[in-house]
């Protein structure tokens, strides 16, 4: 109870919000994100920053947002487009944009980063973030590591990573979970995370990611590094900075305030009504609709009713236990697209 009283009385501090915008679907998802934040939390007073990778040797094409009307819409909604350079990642690992882009955010100012395929559904400014104790999304499955029959255990794999960076491994464990069960070990979805200083967070994130990519510990010899690299090192960054699981109240992010929907077919299949209502309400103004409908999944699922067909296939109170089962049924019905 003492912890809850402390959370309830925590003073709100101003913070910035960051997402990544680039050529292709992410630019339209960025438009939906920005419009949803302005709709759900019109009093949000922080800076809303769209991080944009720049052309260079890490890309075989120009990754910048190429829809001029979309760029104008972002600016009209009060977002800032801030460029950043890829020095370590880029086209080979676009998830690295969330790592390298942090260096372009205002140093020393608290931030919350969201994956672009997120919609804001409530007052983000009222979430009682503890920016001294970073955290990230716990809406995840046990996607990494995959344990081989005669290979290293969960314990051995994770401990090797903590040892690599001189971090205390034992204090990261959730001892309420059984030994060798994946949730015993600190593991996040990288769909959102926050801290008091993007420069410090980004420095560690980059250092750890490059180290694991270029020289993984021997215990990782049988493990896939891509596309999981950001989620492999994110727990190490958060633990090293004094954070951990759920340093904000549950049920807000990934709940009443935000939804990391990922793709529209999955969203319509499994997300609660308030998320779907947000999609359809936010996109309805003509100035937004005429731009975002250029993204085919938005046009077909949100505007042309394909999403409602997908929604009718599932009972949100009795969903299949694994995401892959939802995906498979959507594919069989011709209702899958990214």
N, C-alpha and C positions, 0 to 999 in steps of 0.2 A: 504493500500500500504506500510506503514511503516513496518508492520510485515513481508511482503514479502521481502523487501529490507534487513531486518535483517537476515532472513533465507538464502537468496542468498549469503550473505557475511560471513556466519558463517564458522569459521575455522574447517576443518576436524581434528578429533582426532583419534588416533589408538584405535581399539576396538577388543574384542574377540567375537567369535560366538559360541553358545552352542546349542546342540541338545541332545536328549536321545537316547541311543541305548541299546536294550536288546533282549533276545531270542525271536524268532518268526519274524513276519513281520517287526517290527521296525528296526531290524538289516539291512534288505535289503533296506528299505526306507532310512536308514542312509547312506548306500552306494550310493544311487541315489542322496541324498542331497549333500554329499561331492563332488561327481563327477560333479554335476551341478555347484556348487560354483567354483570349479577349472576351469571348462569350461567357465563359463560366466564372471568370474572376476579373471583372472589368476594373477593379480597384488595384490590381497588381501593379506595384510601383517600381519593381526592379527592372533592370535591363533584360531584354529578350534578344538573345544573340544567336544568329544562324551562322555556324562555322562553315566556311567554304574552302575546300582544298583547291590549291592552285596548280596550273599545269607545270610540268617539270619532268625530270628524268624518271620519276617514280610512276609516271602514267604514259600509256601509249596514245591517249586521247586527252582532250581538254575536259577535266572533271567538273568545271564550274556549271552552275545552273544556267541553262540555255534558253529558258522561256522568259522573254522580256516582260510579258504581262504578269507572270508569276512573281518575278523579282519585284515588280512595282506593287503588287498586292501585299507582299511581305512588308515592304517599307510603309505602305499606307496603313497597315495594321500595327505599326509601331515597332517592328522588328529591326534589328541592325544586322547587316551582312558583313561578317568579319573574316578576312582571308587568313589562311595559315599554310605553311609549307610542310610537305611530307619529306622528312629526312631519314626515316627508318622503315616506313611502310608505304602504302599507296595502293596501286592497282592489285598487287599480289596479295594484299590483306587489307581490304577496305575497312574492316572493323577497327583497324588501327587508327582511323580518323578520330575516334572518340578518345584515343590515347594522346595523339600528337596535337589535336585541336585545343586541348586544355591550355597549352602554352600561349594561345592567343587571347585568353580571357583575362580580365583585369586582375592582376596579382593582388593577393591580400583581401579580396572581396569574396564573401561566401557565395557558393554556387550550387545549383542542382543541375545535373546533366540528365537528359532524357534521350533515349533512342527516338528517332524521328517517327517511327511507326507507333506513336502513342497519341492518345487523345486526352485532353484535360476535361474533367466532368464536374469539378467542384472548385472551391476557393483554395487554390494552392497557397496563397499568401497567409492562410490561417493554419497551415500545417506547422506544428511546433518542432521544427528541425533543431537538433542539437548539433550545430556545425563543428563543435569540438570533438564529436564522436561520430565519425563517418559511418555510413552504412549503405546498403544497396538492396536490390530487389530479392526477396525470397520466393518469388513466384517462378519456380524452376523445377525441372526433373533431374534425376541423377545421370546427366549426360556425360560427365567426365569425372574420373577416369573409368575406362572399361577394364575390369579385372580379368586377367588371363588365368587359366587353370593352374599353371605352375609359375606364374609371374609374381611380382611384388604385390603386396596387399595395399588396400586403401591407406592404412597407417604408414607403411613404408614409403609410398609415393608422396603423400602430403608432407610427411616429416622431412623428406629430402629437399623439398622446396623451401620450407621454413628454415632449415639448416643452411641452405644456400645463401640466404640473406640475413642470417644472424637473428632470426625471430624466434620468440618463445612459442613452441608448438603446443605444448600441453594446455596452455591457457586458452587456446583457440577451440578446444574440443567441447562439444555439447555432451556432457557425461550422462544426460538423461536418455540418450540414444544408445542402442546396443553397439558393442564393438564390431567393427567391420561393416557397419551400416552407413551408407553414404551420407546421411544427414548428421552423423556424429561430427563430421568435418565441415569446416566453414566453406560454404559454396554459395555463390550468388548468381542470379541472372544479371547481366550488365546493362539491363534496360533502363535503370536509373541508379544514380549514386550522388553523393553530396559530401562537401567538406568546406572548411573555412577558407581554404586557399587553393585555387586551381594550379598555381605554379608548383607548390610543394607536392600536391597530389599527382600532377602530370609528370613531374620529374621522376618520382618513384615508379609510377605506372610504366613509363618509358624504359627506365633502367631494368626493371624486373622483366618486362616483356621481351626486350632485346636479348637479355641474358638467357632466358628460357628458350627462345627461338634459336639462338646461335649455338648454345652449349647446354642442352638439357641435361639434368642429372641422369646418371645411368638407370635409375629406377623408372625413367620415362621412356625407355628404349622401345617398348611395345605400344606406346600410347600415341594417338593422333594429337598433334599440336594445333592443326587447323581444322575447323574454324574456332576452336575453343580457347585460343591463347588469351584473349582478354578476360575470360572467365576463370582461367587457371591462375592468373596473377592478381586479379582483383581482390580476392580474399587476403592475399599477402599484403597488399597495399593498405587495405582497410585495417587489418589487425596491427600492422606496423605503426599506423597513425593513431592508435588508441580507440578504434571503433570496433564494431562487431554486429551481431544480429539485432535487428529491430531496436534501434536506438530512438525511433519515433513510434508513436502508438500504432498498433495494427489496424488495418481496415481503411486507411486513408489512401496512400499510394498503393496501386494495385487493388483499389477498392472504390470508395466513394469519390475520390479526388482525381484519380488518373487510371487509365487502362492501357497497358502495352498490348495492343490488339494483334500486332505483327502482320497479318494478312487479312483482307476483308472476308474471305470465306470462313476462316476460323472465327473471326469476330462474330459474324452473324450466327454461326452454329452454337457458340458457347457463352458469349458475354451477356451480362444482364441487360434488361430493357433500357436502363438509363444511358448505357453506352451507345446503343443503337439510336436512341432518340437524339443523342448529342450529334452523331454523324449527320442525321437527316436534318436537324435544325440548323446546325452550323453551316451546312452546304447550301441551304435554301436561298439565301440572298443572291440576287442575280449577279452582282459583282464578283462573288466568290464562286458561284456555280459555273459561270462561263469560263473560268480558268481551270478549276479543279476537274471538270468533266473531261478534260483532255487526257486524264489518267484513266485508262480503260477499266480497271477494277472499280474505281469510284463511280464511273459512269454506269457500269452494268449492275453493280451490287447495291449502290446507294440510290442512284437516280432511276434505274430502269426495273427495279423490283427483283433482281436475281437474288439479292441478299435475303429477302423475305421467303423465297423458295427454299434457300438453304436453311433458314431458321426453322421452318416447319418440319424439317427432318429430325430434329433433336428435341429431347426433353431436357431443359437446363437443370432440372432437379435430379436427373438420372443420366448424366453423360457417360460415354464410354470411359473406362479407366485410363486409357492411354491416348495421347494426342494423335498418334499414327492411325488409330482406328477411326477417328473423326475425319482425318485427311482422306483415308481410303474410301469412306462412304461418299464424301463430297466428289471425289474423282469418278466414282462409279456413276454418279448422277449428273456428271458433266458440269459440276459447279465448283471446279478448282481453278484458280488462277492466282498469280502473284503480282 
